[in-house]
């Protein structure tokens, strides 16, 4: 699994960096970030491209999500 750290970055950078990783054909990506807006935008982007999105860790300041390819994608 690849890991992408976007902590401290403001939108749209977390989404753009996530897009670059997914465009490489990665099967599973763990994204770590800060800020609720970035979490929502990364999640919405991945879902709009047909990926599964699962929040695996969340604290007051940080979040982690796993983005994975759906079968047949």
HELIX and SHEET records of a PDB file:
HELIX    1   1 UNK A   13  UNK A   23  1                                  11    
HELIX    2   2 UNK A   36  UNK A   48  1                                  13    
SHEET    1   A 4 UNK A   2  UNK A   5  0                                        
SHEET    2   A 4 UNK A  28  UNK A  34  1                                        
SHEET    3   A 4 UNK A  62  UNK A  69 -1                                        
SHEET    4   A 4 UNK A  51  UNK A  58 -1                                        
END                                                                             
